[in-house]
Amino acid sequence: MDKKNILGEHISVHSLWWEAMCLGEKDAFLNLYKSLYRSLAGFGLRVHNDADIVTDVLNQVFLEIWEKRDSLPRVDQVESYLRTILKRKILKRIAHEQRLNKAISVMVTEDEALLEMPYEELIVKIQSDELVKNSLFAALQKLSPQQRKLIQLRFYDGLSYEDVAKRTQLTVRTAYNTIYSALKFLRTQLKF
């Protein structure tokens, strides 16, 4: 499979395909994909045992190298190069998942604390500051329609993230991320 260049150095077929891909040759990209996908997937599963995450990240890697083909460096060890990228992205994804799970558990704990509060105390707390209510209303109007709808379903209708996702035909992660960004925005708007 190896070919020798003029200087007698070995050049792998992957390196040749890489160079051709960087020049925009789609067939070279497809050849790289077909010849390296299995090996990279096996490597990814040794880094993290969740096949869905590994498959998703690996597909992102290939998508990114195609999209950035014009600016990619020359690579002699293509498989090693792609393994390094894949490993970094998987580890980044794991860290993101851990932060997301931690944030969800904090929000669930906060929700439970509100549910345990006596009803009368909760009403007094809500009605105690007219300025906060007016500011909250004004801030809510600045949210996108989708954010307002998800906030309504989650906090006013009391639906779980799973139920919000089902009702809006979104994934749980998308529902969570949309609500999270809306809450983050509301916090910036409600600084007193």
C-alpha positions as protocol buffer text, in pm:
chain_id: "A"
residue {
  index: 1
  type: MET
  ca { x: 0 y: 0 z: 0 }
}
residue {
  index: 2
  type: ASP
  ca { x: 289 y: 236 z: 60 }
}
residue {
  index: 3
  type: LYS
  ca { x: 443 y: 423 z: -227 }
}
residue {
  index: 4
  type: LYS
  ca { x: 787 y: 580 z: -240 }
}
residue {
  index: 5
  type: ASN
  ca { x: 832 y: 940 z: -334 }
}
residue {
  index: 6
  type: ILE
  ca { x: 1131 y: 1080 z: -522 }
}
residue {
  index: 7
  type: LEU
  ca { x: 1340 y: 1097 z: -203 }
}
residue {
  index: 8
  type: GLY
  ca { x: 1270 y: 733 z: -120 }
}
residue {
  index: 9
  type: GLU
  ca { x: 1050 y: 815 z: 179 }
}
residue {
  index: 10
  type: HIS
  ca { x: 739 y: 611 z: 236 }
}
residue {
  index: 11
  type: ILE
  ca { x: 412 y: 791 z: 179 }
}
residue {
  index: 12
  type: SER
  ca { x: 99 y: 613 z: 294 }
}
residue {
  index: 13
  type: VAL
  ca { x: -213 y: 597 z: 84 }
}
residue {
  index: 14
  type: HIS
  ca { x: -390 y: 780 z: 370 }
}
residue {
  index: 15
  type: SER
  ca { x: -146 y: 1071 z: 334 }
}
residue {
  index: 16
  type: LEU
  ca { x: -212 y: 1083 z: -40 }
}
residue {
  index: 17
  type: TRP
  ca { x: -587 y: 1081 z: 17 }
}
residue {
  index: 18
  type: TRP
  ca { x: -544 y: 1350 z: 284 }
}
residue {
  index: 19
  type: GLU
  ca { x: -357 y: 1576 z: 43 }
}
residue {
  index: 20
  type: ALA
  ca { x: -616 y: 1517 z: -228 }
}
residue {
  index: 21
  type: MET
  ca { x: -900 y: 1583 z: 19 }
}
residue {
  index: 22
  type: CYS
  ca { x: -737 y: 1912 z: 120 }
}
residue {
  index: 23
  type: LEU
  ca { x: -748 y: 2006 z: -248 }
}
residue {
  index: 24
  type: GLY
  ca { x: -1123 y: 1940 z: -250 }
}
residue {
  index: 25
  type: GLU
  ca { x: -1140 y: 1589 z: -393 }
}
residue {
  index: 26
  type: LYS
  ca { x: -1453 y: 1433 z: -250 }
}
residue {
  index: 27
  type: ASP
  ca { x: -1355 y: 1077 z: -351 }
}
residue {
  index: 28
  type: ALA
  ca { x: -1034 y: 1106 z: -151 }
}
residue {
  index: 29
  type: PHE
  ca { x: -1237 y: 1213 z: 153 }
}
residue {
  index: 30
  type: LEU
  ca { x: -1476 y: 920 z: 107 }
}
residue {
  index: 31
  type: ASN
  ca { x: -1180 y: 681 z: 76 }
}
residue {
  index: 32
  type: LEU
  ca { x: -1037 y: 814 z: 404 }
}
residue {
  index: 33
  type: TYR
  ca { x: -1376 y: 780 z: 569 }
}
residue {
  index: 34
  type: LYS
  ca { x: -1428 y: 422 z: 449 }
}
residue {
  index: 35
  type: SER
  ca { x: -1079 y: 302 z: 530 }
}
residue {
  index: 36
  type: LEU
  ca { x: -1039 y: 466 z: 874 }
}
residue {
  index: 37
  type: TYR
  ca { x: -1391 y: 477 z: 1020 }
}
residue {
  index: 38
  type: ARG
  ca { x: -1389 y: 128 z: 1176 }
}
residue {
  index: 39
  type: SER
  ca { x: -1044 y: 163 z: 1326 }
}
residue {
  index: 40
  type: LEU
  ca { x: -1123 y: 506 z: 1468 }
}
residue {
  index: 41
  type: ALA
  ca { x: -1456 y: 385 z: 1607 }
}
residue {
  index: 42
  type: GLY
  ca { x: -1278 y: 98 z: 1784 }
}
residue {
  index: 43
  type: PHE
  ca { x: -1024 y: 342 z: 1926 }
}
residue {
  index: 44
  type: GLY
  ca { x: -1304 y: 576 z: 2036 }
}
residue {
  index: 45
  type: LEU
  ca { x: -1478 y: 292 z: 2220 }
}
residue {
  index: 46
  type: ARG
  ca { x: -1158 y: 231 z: 2416 }
}
residue {
  index: 47
  type: VAL
  ca { x: -1163 y: 597 z: 2520 }
}
residue {
  index: 48
  type: HIS
  ca { x: -1534 y: 591 z: 2615 }
}
residue {
  index: 49
  type: ASN
  ca { x: -1770 y: 296 z: 2612 }
}
residue {
  index: 50
  type: ASP
  ca { x: -2082 y: 480 z: 2495 }
}
residue {
  index: 51
  type: ALA
  ca { x: -2120 y: 383 z: 2128 }
}
residue {
  index: 52
  type: ASP
  ca { x: -2371 y: 661 z: 2056 }
}
residue {
  index: 53
  type: ILE
  ca { x: -2136 y: 932 z: 2181 }
}
residue {
  index: 54
  type: VAL
  ca { x: -1837 y: 781 z: 1999 }
}
residue {
  index: 55
  type: THR
  ca { x: -2032 y: 755 z: 1673 }
}
residue {
  index: 56
  type: ASP
  ca { x: -2163 y: 1110 z: 1707 }
}
residue {
  index: 57
  type: VAL
  ca { x: -1820 y: 1255 z: 1785 }
}
residue {
  index: 58
  type: LEU
  ca { x: -1649 y: 1055 z: 1509 }
}
residue {
  index: 59
  type: ASN
  ca { x: -1901 y: 1180 z: 1255 }
}
residue {
  index: 60
  type: GLN
  ca { x: -1836 y: 1535 z: 1378 }
}
residue {
  index: 61
  type: VAL
  ca { x: -1462 y: 1483 z: 1328 }
}
residue {
  index: 62
  type: PHE
  ca { x: -1509 y: 1373 z: 967 }
}
residue {
  index: 63
  type: LEU
  ca { x: -1757 y: 1654 z: 902 }
}
residue {
  index: 64
  type: GLU
  ca { x: -1514 y: 1910 z: 1043 }
}
residue {
  index: 65
  type: ILE
  ca { x: -1217 y: 1788 z: 841 }
}
residue {
  index: 66
  type: TRP
  ca { x: -1423 y: 1811 z: 524 }
}
residue {
  index: 67
  type: GLU
  ca { x: -1548 y: 2160 z: 613 }
}
residue {
  index: 68
  type: LYS
  ca { x: -1198 y: 2282 z: 710 }
}
residue {
  index: 69
  type: ARG
  ca { x: -1012 y: 2096 z: 432 }
}
residue {
  index: 70
  type: ASP
  ca { x: -875 y: 2422 z: 287 }
}
residue {
  index: 71
  type: SER
  ca { x: -695 y: 2513 z: 608 }
}
residue {
  index: 72
  type: LEU
  ca { x: -580 y: 2173 z: 736 }
}
residue {
  index: 73
  type: PRO
  ca { x: -209 y: 2106 z: 787 }
}
residue {
  index: 74
  type: ARG
  ca { x: -13 y: 1850 z: 590 }
}
residue {
  index: 75
  type: VAL
  ca { x: -35 y: 1521 z: 779 }
}
residue {
  index: 76
  type: ASP
  ca { x: 187 y: 1216 z: 732 }
}
residue {
  index: 77
  type: GLN
  ca { x: 26 y: 998 z: 1000 }
}
residue {
  index: 78
  type: VAL
  ca { x: -339 y: 1058 z: 920 }
}
residue {
  index: 79
  type: GLU
  ca { x: -485 y: 791 z: 1147 }
}
residue {
  index: 80
  type: SER
  ca { x: -279 y: 907 z: 1448 }
}
residue {
  index: 81
  type: TYR
  ca { x: -378 y: 1266 z: 1377 }
}
residue {
  index: 82
  type: LEU
  ca { x: -748 y: 1175 z: 1363 }
}
residue {
  index: 83
  type: ARG
  ca { x: -718 y: 960 z: 1679 }
}
residue {
  index: 84
  type: THR
  ca { x: -581 y: 1259 z: 1867 }
}
residue {
  index: 85
  type: ILE
  ca { x: -866 y: 1481 z: 1748 }
}
residue {
  index: 86
  type: LEU
  ca { x: -1123 y: 1212 z: 1827 }
}
residue {
  index: 87
  type: LYS
  ca { x: -987 y: 1152 z: 2178 }
}
residue {
  index: 88
  type: ARG
  ca { x: -987 y: 1525 z: 2261 }
}
residue {
  index: 89
  type: LYS
  ca { x: -1344 y: 1567 z: 2137 }
}
residue {
  index: 90
  type: ILE
  ca { x: -1469 y: 1262 z: 2326 }
}
residue {
  index: 91
  type: LEU
  ca { x: -1308 y: 1383 z: 2650 }
}
residue {
  index: 92
  type: LYS
  ca { x: -1454 y: 1730 z: 2594 }
}
residue {
  index: 93
  type: ARG
  ca { x: -1798 y: 1575 z: 2535 }
}
residue {
  index: 94
  type: ILE
  ca { x: -1770 y: 1366 z: 2855 }
}
residue {
  index: 95
  type: ALA
  ca { x: -1679 y: 1677 z: 3054 }
}
residue {
  index: 96
  type: HIS
  ca { x: -1974 y: 1863 z: 2902 }
}
residue {
  index: 97
  type: GLU
  ca { x: -2211 y: 1575 z: 2987 }
}
residue {
  index: 98
  type: GLN
  ca { x: -2085 y: 1573 z: 3346 }
}
residue {
  index: 99
  type: ARG
  ca { x: -2139 y: 1949 z: 3382 }
}
residue {
  index: 100
  type: LEU
  ca { x: -2486 y: 1914 z: 3229 }
}
residue {
  index: 101
  type: ASN
  ca { x: -2582 y: 1630 z: 3465 }
}
residue {
  index: 102
  type: LYS
  ca { x: -2456 y: 1829 z: 3762 }
}
residue {
  index: 103
  type: ALA
  ca { x: -2658 y: 2135 z: 3656 }
}
residue {
  index: 104
  type: ILE
  ca { x: -2971 y: 1924 z: 3611 }
}
residue {
  index: 105
  type: SER
  ca { x: -2933 y: 1770 z: 3956 }
}
residue {
  index: 106
  type: VAL
  ca { x: -2890 y: 2118 z: 4110 }
}
residue {
  index: 107
  type: MET
  ca { x: -3204 y: 2242 z: 3933 }
}
residue {
  index: 108
  type: VAL
  ca { x: -3401 y: 1936 z: 4047 }
}
residue {
  index: 109
  type: THR
  ca { x: -3289 y: 1999 z: 4406 }
}
residue {
  index: 110
  type: GLU
  ca { x: -3396 y: 2365 z: 4380 }
}
residue {
  index: 111
  type: ASP
  ca { x: -3734 y: 2263 z: 4234 }
}
residue {
  index: 112
  type: GLU
  ca { x: -3791 y: 2017 z: 4520 }
}
residue {
  index: 113
  type: ALA
  ca { x: -3712 y: 2287 z: 4777 }
}
residue {
  index: 114
  type: LEU
  ca { x: -3981 y: 2512 z: 4626 }
}
residue {
  index: 115
  type: LEU
  ca { x: -4232 y: 2226 z: 4628 }
}
residue {
  index: 116
  type: GLU
  ca { x: -4171 y: 2163 z: 4999 }
}
residue {
  index: 117
  type: MET
  ca { x: -4238 y: 2528 z: 5091 }
}
residue {
  index: 118
  type: PRO
  ca { x: -4584 y: 2584 z: 5250 }
}
residue {
  index: 119
  type: TYR
  ca { x: -4835 y: 2721 z: 5001 }
}
residue {
  index: 120
  type: GLU
  ca { x: -4907 y: 3039 z: 5196 }
}
residue {
  index: 121
  type: GLU
  ca { x: -4538 y: 3116 z: 5234 }
}
residue {
  index: 122
  type: LEU
  ca { x: -4488 y: 3063 z: 4864 }
}
residue {
  index: 123
  type: ILE
  ca { x: -4776 y: 3302 z: 4779 }
}
residue {
  index: 124
  type: VAL
  ca { x: -4636 y: 3570 z: 5014 }
}
residue {
  index: 125
  type: LYS
  ca { x: -4294 y: 3524 z: 4861 }
}
residue {
  index: 126
  type: ILE
  ca { x: -4431 y: 3565 z: 4508 }
}
residue {
  index: 127
  type: GLN
  ca { x: -4650 y: 3867 z: 4589 }
}
residue {
  index: 128
  type: SER
  ca { x: -4408 y: 4044 z: 4823 }
}
residue {
  index: 129
  type: ASP
  ca { x: -4227 y: 4251 z: 4566 }
}
residue {
  index: 130
  type: GLU
  ca { x: -4423 y: 4418 z: 4288 }
}
residue {
  index: 131
  type: LEU
  ca { x: -4102 y: 4553 z: 4135 }
}
residue {
  index: 132
  type: VAL
  ca { x: -3965 y: 4201 z: 4090 }
}
residue {
  index: 133
  type: LYS
  ca { x: -4288 y: 4087 z: 3923 }
}
residue {
  index: 134
  type: ASN
  ca { x: -4290 y: 4383 z: 3683 }
}
residue {
  index: 135
  type: SER
  ca { x: -3921 y: 4337 z: 3603 }
}
residue {
  index: 136
  type: LEU
  ca { x: -3975 y: 3965 z: 3547 }
}
residue {
  index: 137
  type: PHE
  ca { x: -4265 y: 4033 z: 3311 }
}
residue {
  index: 138
  type: ALA
  ca { x: -4056 y: 4282 z: 3113 }
}
residue {
  index: 139
  type: ALA
  ca { x: -3763 y: 4038 z: 3096 }
}
residue {
  index: 140
  type: LEU
  ca { x: -3989 y: 3752 z: 2987 }
}
residue {
  index: 141
  type: GLN
  ca { x: -4111 y: 3965 z: 2696 }
}
residue {
  index: 142
  type: LYS
  ca { x: -3751 y: 3988 z: 2572 }
}
residue {
  index: 143
  type: LEU
  ca { x: -3722 y: 3609 z: 2539 }
}
residue {
  index: 144
  type: SER
  ca { x: -3787 y: 3434 z: 2210 }
}
residue {
  index: 145
  type: PRO
  ca { x: -4134 y: 3280 z: 2170 }
}
residue {
  index: 146
  type: GLN
  ca { x: -3986 y: 2930 z: 2205 }
}
residue {
  index: 147
  type: GLN
  ca { x: -3802 y: 3025 z: 2526 }
}
residue {
  index: 148
  type: ARG
  ca { x: -4121 y: 3177 z: 2673 }
}
residue {
  index: 149
  type: LYS
  ca { x: -4318 y: 2866 z: 2583 }
}
residue {
  index: 150
  type: LEU
  ca { x: -4063 y: 2634 z: 2745 }
}
residue {
  index: 151
  type: ILE
  ca { x: -4041 y: 2851 z: 3058 }
}
residue {
  index: 152
  type: GLN
  ca { x: -4422 y: 2847 z: 3076 }
}
residue {
  index: 153
  type: LEU
  ca { x: -4437 y: 2468 z: 3048 }
}
residue {
  index: 154
  type: ARG
  ca { x: -4153 y: 2404 z: 3292 }
}
residue {
  index: 155
  type: PHE
  ca { x: -4214 y: 2656 z: 3568 }
}
residue {
  index: 156
  type: TYR
  ca { x: -4575 y: 2769 z: 3538 }
}
residue {
  index: 157
  type: ASP
  ca { x: -4730 y: 2440 z: 3426 }
}
residue {
  index: 158
  type: GLY
  ca { x: -4484 y: 2239 z: 3636 }
}
residue {
  index: 159
  type: LEU
  ca { x: -4386 y: 1988 z: 3367 }
}
residue {
  index: 160
  type: SER
  ca { x: -4065 y: 1789 z: 3390 }
}
residue {
  index: 161
  type: TYR
  ca { x: -3796 y: 1840 z: 3127 }
}
residue {
  index: 162
  type: GLU
  ca { x: -3900 y: 1509 z: 2971 }
}
residue {
  index: 163
  type: ASP
  ca { x: -4265 y: 1619 z: 2949 }
}
residue {
  index: 164
  type: VAL
  ca { x: -4164 y: 1959 z: 2808 }
}
residue {
  index: 165
  type: ALA
  ca { x: -3958 y: 1781 z: 2541 }
}
residue {
  index: 166
  type: LYS
  ca { x: -4245 y: 1550 z: 2450 }
}
residue {
  index: 167
  type: ARG
  ca { x: -4499 y: 1831 z: 2431 }
}
residue {
  index: 168
  type: THR
  ca { x: -4275 y: 2049 z: 2210 }
}
residue {
  index: 169
  type: GLN
  ca { x: -4125 y: 1763 z: 2008 }
}
residue {
  index: 170
  type: LEU
  ca { x: -3773 y: 1859 z: 2114 }
}
residue {
  index: 171
  type: THR
  ca { x: -3504 y: 1642 z: 2267 }
}
residue {
  index: 172
  type: VAL
  ca { x: -3468 y: 1662 z: 2645 }
}
residue {
  index: 173
  type: ARG
  ca { x: -3123 y: 1815 z: 2597 }
}
residue {
  index: 174
  type: THR
  ca { x: -3256 y: 2085 z: 2362 }
}
residue {
  index: 175
  type: ALA
  ca { x: -3539 y: 2166 z: 2603 }
}
residue {
  index: 176
  type: TYR
  ca { x: -3295 y: 2183 z: 2893 }
}
residue {
  index: 177
  type: ASN
  ca { x: -3043 y: 2397 z: 2701 }
}
residue {
  index: 178
  type: THR
  ca { x: -3314 y: 2637 z: 2580 }
}
residue {
  index: 179
  type: ILE
  ca { x: -3456 y: 2678 z: 2932 }
}
residue {
  index: 180
  type: TYR
  ca { x: -3106 y: 2713 z: 3076 }
}
residue {
  index: 181
  type: SER
  ca { x: -3012 y: 2990 z: 2832 }
}
residue {
  index: 182
  type: ALA
  ca { x: -3345 y: 3165 z: 2899 }
}
residue {
  index: 183
  type: LEU
  ca { x: -3285 y: 3152 z: 3275 }
}
residue {
  index: 184
  type: LYS
  ca { x: -2930 y: 3278 z: 3227 }
}
residue {
  index: 185
  type: PHE
  ca { x: -3067 y: 3572 z: 3026 }
}
residue {
  index: 186
  type: LEU
  ca { x: -3337 y: 3641 z: 3288 }
}
residue {
  index: 187
  type: ARG
  ca { x: -3073 y: 3647 z: 3563 }
}
residue {
  index: 188
  type: THR
  ca { x: -2880 y: 3918 z: 3376 }
}
residue {
  index: 189
  type: GLN
  ca { x: -3202 y: 4118 z: 3331 }
}
residue {
  index: 190
  type: LEU
  ca { x: -3312 y: 4090 z: 3695 }
}
residue {
  index: 191
  type: LYS
  ca { x: -3000 y: 4215 z: 3873 }
}
residue {
  index: 192
  type: PHE
  ca { x: -3103 y: 4458 z: 4143 }
}
